[in-house]
Amino acid sequence: MTTEMILALGILVLMIVLIMTDKLPFGAPPLLACLLLVVCKVSTIQQAFAGFVNSTVIMLAGFMVVMAGLQKTRLISSIKTAMMVHLNRGGYKSYILLLMIVMLGASLAGTGATGYYVLILSLIASLPYSKKLPTSKLVMPLGFATNHPLIPINVALLFGVTVSVLQASGINQEISMMKFALVNLVMSAAYFAWSLVAYRFLPDHPIADASDNTATQEDETATLPAWKEKCTVGAFFFSVIGMMLMSTLGDIAYIAPGLAGAFLLFIGVLDFKEVRDNMGAPVIIMTACVIGVADALAGTGVTAMIGNAVAGVLGTNVSPFIFILILALLTSTCATFTGSTIGSIFIFGPIGIAACTGLGLNPTAAAIAITISGWNGGYMPIDGMPAMIMGMGKYKMSEFWLFTVPMYLIRIVALCAGAIIIFPV
């Protein structure tokens, strides 16, 4: 290992320890890590703070502003009222119903849809505390549920990456999208099952921001003119449609939420302080800073080193399931810690495909499991959605891990088993 690699890993460990111990406010540890990367000359200033001009972060920051405006409309009030019915009714059945509704919504939104998980998390976090069904028991399971479609009909992104990984390894093989969707369904079913069990372990505590802001939001909703409400809802849909057309619109899709937020400022739905506070929220700072840390780990060769080490250790005397499982665990872990999902997939994907080909096995299951696993780490709050979940839910690290670590292992095992059963090696 080079000195830069050791320093990068040391800074990562320090950041994780600070997050775990709550020694600094939420969002501060990654910012400190970026500063240390520059001090230790692992990264330049431009590299360490590249996350602040990252297109996804800019899109997320803009969408947070739009969501702040949407919170003032009667549409959101109606949705909150409907959710409050279940909160007041309380109990396990209401929890299950809400979980299923969010997973059905994920069927249309697709895996990793930023707009969808921000919408769901913002809605839950703004609900008042109810002893019958505390919001702290909803933020984590419903937040991660946005990544697990109950009916996997929108799998184009994952399918396309899988095909690209196979082609990059010289494999031109047709894959049934229906069977590919079934693999996703197996993993979603495993997540649903874990969420049903985890309900009893989830913490019961109020979410401070929700209780502080509820009355204010209700007053603003009552006084917002009808034409402003319509404009705000239109700005929201403009943002969502723009993000959905990312592959077609290119860079314009990333700034669509920002344009919508500027429009809401112009018509007076939000004042400048509200815009500034939402764009500079701690979760945005954290998301931007972990990108700098991720780039440092990738740039120093840590991820590639792990990939080569795994290839050497596993060798050929290992069962296909164990081999694919280990690669899926490594891919998802690297994606979690580095933030580079596609990069991690294209490192471990060719390794798995090459090993399967060398053993005379069908590499399709390996390619599928490794690709999908890249979007299913989440056991550390150093990526967009996990960071938002931990921050909005006001969870301690121990509470976060109690749900996410078993969730992670159950999902990955189910994913690999489903891939091998549906696409025999």
N, C-alpha and C positions, 0 to 999 in steps of 0.2 A: 504494500500500500504506500502511496505517495503521501507527503506531508499535507498536501491540499485535501486529499481524501480523508485523512485522519481528522483534520480541522473541521471539515464539513460535517462528518459524522458526530464529532464532539459537540458542535453547535446545535445539531439536530437533537441530540440527547438532552442538552441543556434546555432547549425549547420545550421538549416534551415534559421534562421534570417540572418546569415552571408552570406549565398548563395543568399538570396533575395536582400540584400542591397549592394552586390558587394563590401564589405569592404575589402575583401581579394582576391587575385588572384584565378582564377578558379582551383579547386582541393585542395586548402589550407584548407577550412573549415572542410572537413571530416578528414583531417590529424590532425588538432587541436583537433577535437572531440575524435579521438583515443588516443591522448596524455592525454586528460582530463579523459578519462575512466580509464587510468592507475593511474593517480594522485589521483582520487577519490576512487580508489580500487574497482571499479565496475568490471573491467577486469584485467587480468594479461597482461603482455607485449605480451606473446604468443597469447592470445585470441584477444587483441585489434588489433594486426597487422597480424592476421591470413590470411587476404585477400591477402597479398603479396606472400603467397605460395598456394593460392587457385587455384585449377586446371583450373577453367574458366578464371581467370585473367591471368594466365600463357599462356593459349591458345590465349586469346585476344591480349596480348602483342606480342606474336610471330607472330600473323596474321597481326598486324600493321606493323611489319617489312617486311613481304611478300608483303603487299599492297604498301609499299614505293618503293620496287623494281618493282612491277608491273606498278607503275605510269610512269616508264621510258620506257615502251615498246610501240611499234607501235600499239599493240592491244588496249591499253587504249587510245592512241592518236586517233585511229579510232572511238572508242566509244564516246570520248569527242567531236570529230568533228561532229558526228551524233547528239549529244545532243546540240552542239552549233548551229546547223541548227535551232533547235526549239527555242533556246534562242534568236537568232538573229531575227527569225520570230516573236517570242514573242506572247503575247496575251493569252487569256483564252483557246483557242483551243489547243495550244501547251502544256499548263499546264495540261489540261485534258488527253491528249495523254500520256505524261510522267507518270502521276499518274496511268493510266491503265497499262502501260508497267511494272512498278515496282510491281503492285499488281498481274499481271500475273506471273511475276518471283517468287513472294512469293508463288504462287500455287505449285511450284516445290520445293522451298527451305524449306517450312514448317514454322510453328509458332516459333518465337523466334530464328531463325537460325542466330547465331552470325556472321558467315562468310558473309552472304547475306547482313545484315544491315551495316556491316563495309564496304563492297564493295561499296554499293550504296552511303553511306555517304561520303566515301573517294572520289568517283567520282564527286559528286556534289560540295563538298567543294573545289576541285581543279580547278573548272571551273572559268574563269574570269567573272567579273561583267558585266551584260548587263542590261541596263535601260529598255529594252523591256520586259524582264522576269528575274528579279533579282534572284540570287541564294538564297538569304534570303527568298524568297517566295517558294523555293523548298525544302530546307533542312528539315524543320519540316514535311510538309505533305508527302513527299516521304520517309523520314526516318521512320515515323510511319506506312506508307503503307507497309513496308517490313514485318509487323506483320499481314497483312490482305490479305490473298489470295483471288483473284477474283474468282478463281475456286478451292474451298477447297477439293483437292484430296489427300493432304498429311497431314492427321489429326491423324496419328497413335499415336503420343505422347500424345495428349490431350485425345484421346479415351481410351488409356491404363490407364491413371491416373484416369479417370472417373470410369472405371470398378474397379480399385483398391480401390477407395474410397467407392464404393458401397459394395464391398466384405469385406472391413474392418469393415463395419457397419452390416455385416451379411446378405446383400442382394445379392443374386445370380440371376440376371435378365439379359436376353439377350437384347442388344441394337442394333438397326439397325445403322450401320456405315454411311449409306447413309443419314438417317434422322439426325444423329449427324452432318454430314457435312453441312446439310441445316441450322442448327442453326448457324454454323460459317459463312455461306453465308449471313444470315440475319444481323449479326453484321458487316461483311465487307461492305455490302451495305449501312448500316447506316454510317460507317466511310467515305465511298466514297461520300455520300450525304453531310456530314458535310464539307469535304475537298473542295467540289465545292462551298459551301457557304463561307467558311473561306478565300478563295483566296483574297477577297477584304480587309480583316482585317490583312493579313500578312504584316510584315514590309518590307520596301525597303531600304536596306543598303548593301554596299560591304562587302565581307568577306575578312578580311585583309590578312590572310595566302595565300589565293588563288591568290590575286593580286601580293603578294610579290614573290611567287615561280613559277609563270607560265612560265616566260622566262627561268629560270634555268632548269625546267623540259623539256621544248621543246629542249634546247640545248643538254641535256643528252640523250633524246630520239633519236636525230639525230645521235649521235656518238656511241650508244650502238651496238656492233656487233650482227649480226643475230643469231649466236649460243648462245650468252648470253640471247637474247630475248626469244629464244625457251626454254632455261633452266629456265628462270624466269616464263614463262607461265606454264611450267611443274611443278615448285615448287608451284605455286598458286593452280593448280588443285590437286596436292598431298595433300596440306593443306585442301582444301575443302572436298575432298573425305575422308580424315582421320577423319574430324569432323563429316561428315555424318554417318560414321561407328562407332560412339562413343559407341553404345550399344554392338558392337561386339569386338572392339579393346580394350576397357577399357582405362587405363591410357595412352597408346600409342597415342590414338587419341588426347589427350590434348597437347602432346608435338610435334605432327606432324608439326604445323606451326613453332615452334621453330627450329626444325630440318631443315625445308625448309629455314628459315631465315639464319641459320648458313651456309647452302649451298651457298646462295646468297652472303654472306660475303666472303666465301672461293674463289668463282670464280670472285670476284671483281665487282659485280653489285652494291653493297653497300660498303661503308667504315665503320669503326667501330663507328665513330661519328654518322652516320645516323642510325645505328642499335641501339646505346645507346639512341639517342634522341627519337626514335619511341617507344622503349620498356618502356622508362620512361616518356612518354607524360603525360601531366596533366590529361587527361581523364583516363589513366591507374591508376594513383595515386588515383584519386577520386573513381574509381570503386573498387580498393583494400581496401581503407579506409572505405567505407560505409559498407563493409562486416563485419568489426569489430564492427561498431555501430549496425548493424542488429543482430549480434550474442549476443550483450549485451542486447538488448531489448528482444530477445527470451529467453536468459538465466536467466534473472531476473523475467520472468513470466508475462511480460506485455501483450503479445499476448494472452496467456491463460486466463488472467484476463478479457480482453475485450470479449473473447468468452463466458465465463461464465456469464458476465454481460448482454450480448445480449440475451442469452438464458432465463435469468430471467426476463428481461424487456419485451420482445416480447410476451411471454406466448403463449396461443393458440387462443386468440380472435383477430386474424388478418387474412386478406385475403391472400391466397397462393401467389399471385403475389407480394404483398408488402413484405411478409415474405422473399421470395426468393430474391427480389431486395435488401433488407437491408443486407442479408447475403452476397450477391455478392459484394455489396459496401464495406462491412467490410473486406471480403477476399482480394479484390484487394487493398484496402488501407493498410492492414497489410503487404501484399506482397510488396507493393511499399516502405513502410517505413522500413521494416525489411530486405528486399532482400530475404526473405525465402518464395518463391512461394509455393513449395511443402508443407512446414511446415504449412503455412497459410491455404492451401486447406484441409489438414488433421485435422486441428482444427475446422474449420467452416463446412466442409463437413458432418461429423458425426452429428453435431448439427442440420443441416437442414434435414438430412435424418431421424434422430430420431424423430424430430418434425412432419414431414410429415407422418411417419409411425404411430405415436401416434394419429394423426388426421384422420387416415384411407385414406390418400392420396398417390398417386403414387410418390415415392421420386426421380424418374429418372430426372425430369426437374430440381429439386433442385441440384442434384449432378452434372448435366451437366453445369448449370449456374455458380455454385460456382467454379467448376474446371476451366472453360474457363476464368472466371473473374480474376483468379490468374495471368494470363499473360497479363491482359489488364488494368493495373493501368496507370502508365506513366505520371501522372500529376505533379510529382515532379522529379527533375533531380538528383535523388539519386540512380539510377540503371544504368546498363550498357548503354542501348540504349538511354534513355532520357538524360543521362549525356552527351553522345557523340553528340546528336542532339543539345543540348543547347550550348555546347562548340564550335562545328564546325560551327554552324549557327551564333555565336556571338550575341545571343539573350539576352535581358534583361529579368529579371524574369517576369515583367508585360507582355512582348510580348509572352513569353513562356506560361504563364497561359491563355492568351487570346485565344490561340488555344487549349491547352491541357485540360483545365477544362471542357468546353462544349463538347469536343471530348470524354472525359472520361464518362460523364453523358449520352450522347447520345448512346455510345456503350453499356454501361451496361444495360440501359433501353431496348434497342433493343435486347440484348442478352437474358434477362429474359423473354421478351415478346415472342421471337422466341422459347425459350425452352418450355414455357407453351403451346404455340399453337401447336408445333410439337409433344410434349410429354405431352398430357393433364394430369392434376393431378386428 
